[in-house]
């Protein structure tokens, strides 16, 4: 399998340039492809400066913005990019955008420099889902930009567009089977597959950490692309292990269909510096959620009462979307100094446009103003081991995903996944103290801070993750079970 760097180099030698612009927080791949002074961007993020800079660097003109479908997990930059460049936005058949765009037909071709892109309609993940097959300057099919139709090691989940499509999960999975069999499997093995997502995305259930591959290798290794697979087998395997999607997904779909504010407007509003007094007044006078984006340890040592910790150095945007759900929620921010723009940008990528200020000077300014603050106690592996031996193990909560818990866990502890924290709140007895752990300390502090903000005081965070707890050999661990989903 070629590396990304070698793939790009080979294409440069053929007088073209393919760049995968991968955003780890969203596990999302956008693409910039340039040939003979023209360029196309596929599935762009909302902060479009990176694409404009690439085009300016080579004096190229972006002529098309290709969208593989209406995204649910992020807000695309299609509208701002088209406005900035004059490029035409292209969607697959059945798409109904609420703005000026070209809805192409199956098999329609688009010329970009010496390259040609053919739209392949591949419904199943959504009804308008499509892939873009790129022909090189010699007219040979060379690359497939597969969107959410196929990933490396997986395919797009077919349960996200059921309501819009007015079809059952099984019907959409059947469409996806037909799309893969009729449009993708017949293609040549040496074609390079460039998907829209990698491991960590909720748009599939078990994506590889690899972000490109040859189609031939995928035919051999992708469980959903087996040549001898019946439609019934495909439907069964693709729909197993699915869980409810993050609550913000439908809001992002609507924004991608109907439009949104310019990101510069969102950044200007969100990056308003507020003194400690002004910040407190804004909090008292509104229904804003305070998100503190510092590291878990720093947050635990002191935070504004009622604030929640979602660290910027992690899957920040994904967890904001999973836990807050309503993208119209007003938000106030506590950040590390100098990272305010980054935080507001990453919120905007998932449609949270209503941040309206941050605490100037960070948390230290709150303390210097002699404002009240709270703390969360944390314990280490050895302290948790003593608690496990002397108390009820069910007072220890493992807040990893159910799929992680089912793979391996400490015997006797309860699973209360952070993803579904609202469903787990009934397990708490206010007269007991609970000890929270996850895989590495990031999610456990998020969970503890949310429950603390909801009035549950008797929670103690475990800074040690599961692997560290397991390695200590101080806890009995369940038998290993193969994880068949990342959801």
C-alpha positions as CSV (number, residue, x, y, z in Angstrom):
1,X,0.0,0.0,0.0
2,X,1.5,3.4,-1.0
3,X,2.1,6.0,1.6
4,X,0.4,9.4,1.3
5,X,3.7,11.1,0.5
6,X,4.6,8.6,-2.2
7,X,1.1,8.9,-3.7
8,X,1.4,12.6,-3.9
9,X,4.9,12.4,-5.4
10,X,3.8,10.0,-8.2
11,X,1.0,12.3,-9.1
12,X,3.2,15.4,-9.2
13,X,5.4,13.5,-11.7
14,X,2.3,13.1,-13.9
15,X,1.8,16.9,-13.8
16,X,-0.8,16.9,-11.2
17,X,-1.0,17.4,-7.4
18,X,-3.2,15.6,-4.9
19,X,-3.1,16.7,-1.3
20,X,-5.1,15.1,1.4
21,X,-5.7,17.7,4.1
22,X,-6.5,15.5,7.2
23,X,-8.0,17.0,10.3
24,X,-7.4,14.6,13.2
25,X,-10.0,16.1,15.6
26,X,-12.8,15.2,13.1
27,X,-10.9,12.2,11.5
28,X,-11.8,14.0,8.2
29,X,-10.0,14.1,4.9
30,X,-10.5,17.0,2.5
31,X,-8.7,17.0,-0.9
32,X,-7.0,19.7,-3.0
33,X,-6.3,18.5,-6.6
34,X,-4.5,20.8,-9.0
35,X,-3.6,20.4,-12.7
36,X,-2.4,22.9,-15.3
37,X,-3.5,26.0,-13.4
38,X,-6.9,24.7,-12.3
39,X,-7.9,23.1,-9.0
40,X,-10.8,21.3,-7.3
41,X,-11.5,20.9,-3.6
42,X,-13.4,17.9,-2.3
43,X,-15.4,18.0,1.0
44,X,-13.7,21.2,2.4
45,X,-13.8,22.2,6.0
46,X,-15.4,25.5,6.9
47,X,-12.1,27.3,7.5
48,X,-11.1,27.7,3.9
49,X,-7.9,29.7,4.1
50,X,-5.8,26.5,3.7
51,X,-7.3,25.9,0.2
52,X,-7.1,29.5,-0.9
53,X,-3.4,29.6,0.2
54,X,-2.6,26.4,-1.9
55,X,-4.2,27.9,-5.0
56,X,-2.5,31.2,-4.5
57,X,0.9,29.6,-4.0
58,X,0.7,28.1,-7.6
59,X,-1.4,30.8,-9.2
60,X,-4.2,28.2,-9.7
61,X,-7.9,28.8,-10.0
62,X,-10.3,26.7,-7.9
63,X,-13.0,25.9,-10.5
64,X,-15.1,23.3,-8.6
65,X,-16.1,22.3,-5.1
66,X,-17.1,18.7,-5.2
67,X,-19.3,17.5,-2.3
68,X,-19.7,13.8,-1.9
69,X,-23.0,14.2,0.2
70,X,-24.6,16.5,2.8
71,X,-22.3,15.9,5.7
72,X,-23.6,15.3,9.2
73,X,-20.4,15.3,11.2
74,X,-19.1,18.7,10.1
75,X,-20.1,21.9,8.4
76,X,-18.6,22.1,5.0
77,X,-16.8,25.1,3.6
78,X,-18.5,24.8,0.2
79,X,-20.4,28.1,0.4
80,X,-17.6,30.3,1.6
81,X,-15.2,28.7,-0.8
82,X,-17.5,29.2,-3.8
83,X,-18.1,32.8,-2.8
84,X,-14.3,33.5,-2.5
85,X,-13.3,31.8,-5.7
86,X,-16.3,31.7,-8.0
87,X,-16.1,27.9,-8.1
88,X,-19.2,25.8,-8.9
89,X,-20.5,23.6,-6.1
90,X,-21.4,20.1,-7.3
91,X,-23.6,17.5,-5.7
92,X,-24.8,14.1,-6.7
93,X,-28.3,13.2,-8.0
94,X,-31.3,13.8,-5.8
95,X,-29.5,16.5,-3.8
96,X,-31.7,19.5,-3.0
97,X,-29.4,22.3,-1.9
98,X,-30.9,25.6,-0.7
99,X,-28.3,27.7,-2.6
100,X,-26.8,27.9,-6.0
101,X,-25.2,24.6,-6.9
102,X,-25.0,22.1,-9.7
103,X,-26.9,18.8,-9.1
104,X,-25.1,16.5,-11.5
105,X,-26.3,13.3,-13.1
106,X,-24.8,9.9,-12.7
107,X,-21.7,9.6,-15.0
108,X,-21.4,13.3,-15.6
109,X,-17.8,14.5,-16.2
110,X,-15.9,17.6,-15.2
111,X,-12.6,18.8,-16.7
112,X,-10.0,20.3,-14.4
113,X,-6.8,21.1,-16.2
114,X,-5.6,17.9,-17.7
115,X,-7.7,15.8,-15.4
116,X,-11.3,14.6,-15.7
117,X,-13.6,13.7,-12.8
118,X,-16.6,11.4,-13.3
119,X,-19.4,11.5,-10.7
120,X,-20.5,8.1,-9.7
121,X,-23.9,8.1,-7.9
122,X,-23.5,5.7,-4.9
123,X,-26.6,6.0,-2.7
124,X,-26.8,4.1,0.6
125,X,-25.0,6.2,3.2
126,X,-27.3,9.0,2.0
127,X,-29.5,9.1,-1.1
128,X,-27.3,11.8,-2.8
129,X,-24.0,10.1,-1.9
130,X,-21.5,10.0,-4.7
131,X,-17.9,9.3,-5.5
132,X,-15.6,11.1,-7.9
133,X,-13.5,8.9,-10.2
134,X,-10.5,10.9,-11.4
135,X,-8.9,10.2,-14.8
136,X,-5.2,11.3,-15.2
137,X,-3.8,13.2,-18.2
138,X,-3.5,9.9,-20.1
139,X,-7.2,9.2,-19.7
140,X,-6.6,6.3,-17.2
141,X,-8.7,6.0,-14.0
142,X,-6.2,6.8,-11.3
143,X,-8.1,7.8,-8.1
144,X,-11.4,7.4,-6.4
145,X,-12.6,10.1,-3.9
146,X,-15.1,7.9,-2.2
147,X,-16.6,10.2,0.4
148,X,-18.6,8.2,3.0
149,X,-19.5,5.4,0.5
150,X,-16.4,3.3,1.3
151,X,-13.7,3.9,3.9
152,X,-10.4,2.1,4.4
153,X,-11.6,-1.1,6.1
154,X,-15.3,-0.1,6.3
155,X,-18.2,1.5,4.5
156,X,-20.5,4.4,5.4
157,X,-23.2,3.6,8.0
158,X,-26.6,3.5,6.4
159,X,-28.6,4.7,9.4
160,X,-28.0,8.5,9.3
161,X,-30.4,9.4,6.5
162,X,-33.3,7.2,7.2
163,X,-35.8,10.0,8.0
164,X,-34.8,12.2,5.1
165,X,-34.8,9.2,2.7
166,X,-38.1,7.8,4.2
167,X,-36.5,4.4,4.0
168,X,-35.6,1.7,6.5
169,X,-32.1,1.0,7.7
170,X,-32.2,-2.3,5.8
171,X,-33.4,-0.6,2.6
172,X,-30.5,1.9,2.7
173,X,-28.0,-0.8,3.4
174,X,-29.3,-2.7,0.4
175,X,-28.8,0.4,-1.7
176,X,-25.3,0.7,-0.5
177,X,-24.6,-2.9,-1.4
178,X,-25.8,-2.3,-4.9
179,X,-23.8,0.9,-5.2
180,X,-20.6,-0.9,-4.2
181,X,-21.2,-3.9,-6.4
182,X,-22.2,-1.9,-9.6
183,X,-20.0,1.2,-9.3
184,X,-16.9,0.4,-7.3
185,X,-16.0,-3.3,-7.4
186,X,-15.7,-3.3,-11.2
187,X,-13.0,-0.6,-11.1
188,X,-9.3,-1.4,-11.6
189,X,-7.3,-2.7,-8.6
190,X,-4.6,-0.1,-8.9
191,X,-6.9,2.9,-8.4
192,X,-6.1,4.8,-5.2
193,X,-9.0,5.2,-2.8
194,X,-9.2,8.6,-0.9
195,X,-12.0,8.4,1.6
196,X,-13.6,11.3,3.6
197,X,-12.8,9.8,7.0
198,X,-10.5,7.6,9.0
199,X,-10.5,5.9,12.5
200,X,-12.4,7.9,15.1
201,X,-15.2,9.1,12.8
202,X,-18.8,8.3,13.8
203,X,-19.7,8.0,10.1
204,X,-18.6,4.4,10.1
205,X,-18.3,1.7,12.7
206,X,-14.8,0.3,12.3
207,X,-12.5,2.5,10.1
208,X,-8.8,1.9,9.7
209,X,-6.3,4.4,10.9
210,X,-4.9,4.3,7.3
211,X,-6.4,7.1,5.2
212,X,-5.5,5.9,1.7
213,X,-5.2,2.5,0.0
214,X,-5.4,0.8,-3.4
215,X,-8.8,-0.4,-4.4
216,X,-7.4,-3.9,-5.0
217,X,-6.2,-4.1,-1.4
218,X,-9.6,-3.0,-0.1
219,X,-11.3,-5.7,-2.2
220,X,-9.1,-8.2,-0.4
221,X,-9.4,-6.8,3.2
222,X,-12.5,-4.7,3.6
223,X,-15.2,-6.9,5.2
224,X,-18.0,-5.2,3.3
225,X,-16.4,-5.6,-0.1
226,X,-16.1,-9.4,-0.2
227,X,-16.8,-10.6,-3.8
228,X,-18.8,-13.6,-2.6
229,X,-21.0,-11.6,-0.1
230,X,-24.7,-11.8,-0.6
231,X,-26.9,-8.8,-0.1
232,X,-28.5,-10.3,3.0
233,X,-25.0,-10.9,4.5
234,X,-23.9,-7.4,3.7
235,X,-27.0,-5.9,5.3
236,X,-26.6,-8.0,8.4
237,X,-22.9,-7.2,8.9
238,X,-23.0,-3.5,8.0
239,X,-25.9,-2.8,10.4
240,X,-24.5,-4.8,13.4
241,X,-22.9,-2.7,16.2
242,X,-24.5,0.6,15.2
243,X,-25.6,3.0,18.0
244,X,-27.5,6.2,18.0
245,X,-25.6,8.9,16.1
246,X,-24.4,12.1,17.9
247,X,-27.2,14.5,18.5
248,X,-25.7,17.4,16.5
249,X,-25.7,15.4,13.2
250,X,-29.1,16.6,12.0
251,X,-28.3,20.2,12.7
252,X,-25.1,20.0,10.6
253,X,-27.0,18.3,7.7
254,X,-29.5,21.2,7.8
255,X,-26.7,23.8,7.8
256,X,-25.0,22.1,4.9
257,X,-28.2,22.0,2.9
258,X,-29.5,25.5,3.7
259,X,-26.5,27.6,4.4
260,X,-24.8,29.3,7.4
261,X,-23.0,32.4,8.6
262,X,-19.6,33.3,7.2
263,X,-17.0,31.9,9.5
264,X,-15.3,35.3,9.9
265,X,-18.5,36.6,11.6
266,X,-18.5,33.6,13.9
267,X,-14.9,34.1,14.8
268,X,-15.4,37.8,15.5
269,X,-18.3,37.1,17.9
270,X,-16.6,34.1,19.7
271,X,-13.3,35.8,20.2
272,X,-14.6,38.7,22.2
273,X,-12.4,39.1,25.3
274,X,-14.3,39.5,28.6
275,X,-12.9,40.5,32.0
276,X,-13.7,38.3,34.9
277,X,-16.5,40.6,36.0
278,X,-18.0,40.8,32.4
279,X,-17.6,37.1,32.0
280,X,-19.5,36.4,35.3
281,X,-22.2,38.9,34.3
282,X,-22.6,37.2,30.9
283,X,-22.9,33.9,32.5
284,X,-25.5,35.1,35.1
285,X,-27.6,36.9,32.5
286,X,-27.8,34.2,29.8
287,X,-28.2,30.4,29.6
288,X,-24.7,30.0,28.3
289,X,-22.7,26.8,28.9
290,X,-19.2,27.5,30.1
291,X,-16.7,25.2,28.3
292,X,-13.2,25.1,29.8
293,X,-10.8,23.7,27.2
294,X,-7.7,23.3,29.4
295,X,-6.1,20.0,30.2
296,X,-8.0,17.7,32.6
297,X,-5.4,18.1,35.4
298,X,-5.4,21.9,35.2
299,X,-9.2,22.0,35.2
300,X,-9.4,19.7,38.2
301,X,-7.1,21.9,40.2
302,X,-9.5,24.8,39.8
303,X,-12.4,25.9,37.6
304,X,-15.4,28.2,37.4
305,X,-18.4,26.5,39.2
306,X,-20.8,25.0,36.7
307,X,-18.3,24.9,33.9
308,X,-17.5,21.7,32.0
309,X,-14.2,20.5,30.8
310,X,-13.7,19.4,27.2
311,X,-10.0,19.6,26.5
312,X,-8.9,21.2,23.2
313,X,-6.0,18.7,23.0
314,X,-8.3,15.8,22.1
315,X,-11.4,15.1,20.0
316,X,-12.8,18.4,21.2
317,X,-15.3,19.2,18.5
318,X,-16.7,15.7,18.4
319,X,-17.3,15.6,22.1
320,X,-18.9,19.1,22.1
321,X,-21.3,17.8,19.4
322,X,-22.0,14.6,21.2
323,X,-22.7,16.1,24.6
324,X,-24.3,19.5,23.9
325,X,-26.3,18.5,20.9
326,X,-28.1,21.8,20.2
327,X,-25.8,23.9,17.9
328,X,-27.7,27.0,18.8
329,X,-26.6,26.8,22.5
330,X,-24.9,30.0,23.7
331,X,-21.3,29.2,24.8
332,X,-18.7,31.0,27.0
333,X,-15.1,29.9,26.8
334,X,-12.2,29.4,29.2
335,X,-9.1,28.7,27.2
336,X,-5.3,28.7,27.4
337,X,-4.1,32.1,26.4
338,X,-3.5,32.4,22.7
339,X,-5.8,29.5,21.7
340,X,-9.1,31.3,21.5
341,X,-9.2,31.5,17.7
342,X,-8.4,27.7,17.5
343,X,-11.2,26.9,19.9
344,X,-13.9,29.0,18.2
345,X,-12.8,27.6,14.8
346,X,-13.1,24.0,15.9
347,X,-16.5,24.8,17.4
348,X,-17.6,26.3,14.1
349,X,-16.4,23.2,12.2
350,X,-19.3,21.3,13.8
351,X,-21.8,24.1,13.6
352,X,-21.5,25.6,17.1
353,X,-21.6,29.2,16.0
354,X,-22.9,30.8,19.2
355,X,-19.8,31.3,21.3
356,X,-19.9,34.9,22.4
357,X,-16.8,35.5,24.4
358,X,-13.9,34.1,26.3
359,X,-12.3,34.8,29.7
360,X,-9.5,37.3,29.1
361,X,-6.4,36.1,30.9
362,X,-7.7,32.6,31.3
363,X,-8.6,31.0,34.6
364,X,-5.8,32.8,36.4
365,X,-7.6,36.1,35.9
366,X,-10.7,34.6,37.6
367,X,-8.6,33.7,40.6
368,X,-6.9,37.1,40.7
369,X,-10.3,38.7,40.7
370,X,-11.0,36.6,43.9
371,X,-14.0,34.9,42.3
372,X,-15.3,31.6,43.7
373,X,-13.9,28.5,42.1
374,X,-14.4,24.7,42.5
375,X,-12.1,21.7,42.3
376,X,-12.3,18.0,41.5
377,X,-10.4,15.4,43.4
378,X,-8.3,12.9,41.3
379,X,-6.8,9.7,42.4
380,X,-4.2,7.4,40.9
381,X,-4.0,3.6,40.1
382,X,-3.0,2.6,43.6
383,X,-5.6,4.6,45.4
384,X,-8.3,3.1,43.1
385,X,-7.0,-0.4,43.8
386,X,-7.5,0.1,47.5
387,X,-11.1,1.4,46.9
388,X,-11.7,-1.6,44.6
389,X,-10.7,-4.0,47.3
390,X,-12.4,-2.4,50.3
391,X,-15.6,-1.0,48.7
392,X,-18.3,-2.1,46.3
393,X,-16.7,-2.3,42.8
394,X,-19.9,-0.9,41.3
395,X,-19.0,2.4,42.8
396,X,-16.3,2.5,40.0
397,X,-17.7,3.8,36.7
398,X,-16.0,3.0,33.4
399,X,-17.1,5.7,31.0
400,X,-15.6,4.4,27.8
401,X,-17.8,3.4,25.0
402,X,-19.8,0.2,25.4
403,X,-17.8,-1.4,22.6
404,X,-14.5,-0.7,24.5
405,X,-16.0,-2.0,27.8
406,X,-17.2,-5.2,26.1
407,X,-13.7,-5.8,24.8
408,X,-12.1,-5.7,28.2
409,X,-12.9,-4.1,31.6
410,X,-12.3,-4.4,35.3
411,X,-14.5,-7.1,36.7
412,X,-17.5,-5.9,38.7
413,X,-17.4,-2.2,37.6
414,X,-20.3,-0.5,35.9
415,X,-20.2,0.9,32.4
416,X,-21.7,4.4,31.9
417,X,-20.5,5.6,28.5
418,X,-19.8,9.3,28.2
419,X,-21.6,9.3,24.8
420,X,-24.8,8.5,26.6
421,X,-24.3,10.3,29.8
422,X,-28.0,11.4,30.0
423,X,-29.0,7.7,30.1
424,X,-26.6,6.9,32.9
425,X,-27.5,9.6,35.4
426,X,-30.2,7.4,37.1
427,X,-27.4,5.1,38.4
428,X,-26.2,7.6,40.9
429,X,-27.1,7.4,44.6
430,X,-26.5,10.9,46.0
431,X,-25.4,9.4,49.3
432,X,-22.5,7.5,47.8
433,X,-19.2,8.5,46.3
434,X,-18.4,7.3,42.7
435,X,-15.0,6.9,41.1
436,X,-14.7,7.7,37.3
437,X,-12.2,6.2,34.9
438,X,-11.9,6.0,31.1
439,X,-9.1,5.1,28.7
440,X,-6.6,7.8,29.6
441,X,-8.2,10.5,31.8
442,X,-9.6,12.8,29.1
443,X,-13.2,11.4,29.1
444,X,-13.4,10.8,32.8
445,X,-12.9,14.5,33.6
446,X,-15.5,15.5,31.0
447,X,-17.9,13.1,32.6
448,X,-17.1,14.2,36.1
449,X,-17.3,17.9,35.3
450,X,-20.7,17.5,33.6
451,X,-22.2,15.5,36.5
452,X,-20.7,18.0,38.9
453,X,-22.4,20.9,37.0
454,X,-25.7,18.9,37.3
455,X,-25.4,18.8,41.1
456,X,-23.7,15.5,41.7
457,X,-20.9,16.4,44.2
458,X,-19.6,13.0,45.3
459,X,-17.5,12.1,42.2
460,X,-13.8,11.5,42.1
461,X,-11.8,11.4,38.9
462,X,-9.3,8.6,38.3
463,X,-6.4,10.1,36.3
464,X,-5.2,6.6,35.3
465,X,-6.6,5.1,32.1
466,X,-7.7,1.6,31.6
467,X,-4.4,0.4,30.0
468,X,-2.5,1.7,33.0
469,X,-5.0,0.1,35.4
470,X,-4.7,-3.2,33.6
471,X,-0.9,-3.1,33.5
472,X,-0.7,-2.6,37.2
473,X,-2.1,-6.1,37.7
474,X,-4.0,-4.9,40.7
475,X,-7.4,-5.5,39.2
476,X,-9.1,-8.7,37.8
477,X,-9.8,-8.1,34.1
478,X,-12.5,-9.7,32.0
479,X,-11.6,-12.1,29.2
480,X,-10.7,-10.4,25.9
481,X,-13.5,-10.1,23.3
482,X,-12.8,-8.9,19.8
483,X,-14.1,-5.4,19.2
484,X,-16.3,-5.4,16.1
485,X,-17.2,-1.7,16.2
486,X,-15.7,1.6,17.3
487,X,-19.1,3.2,18.0
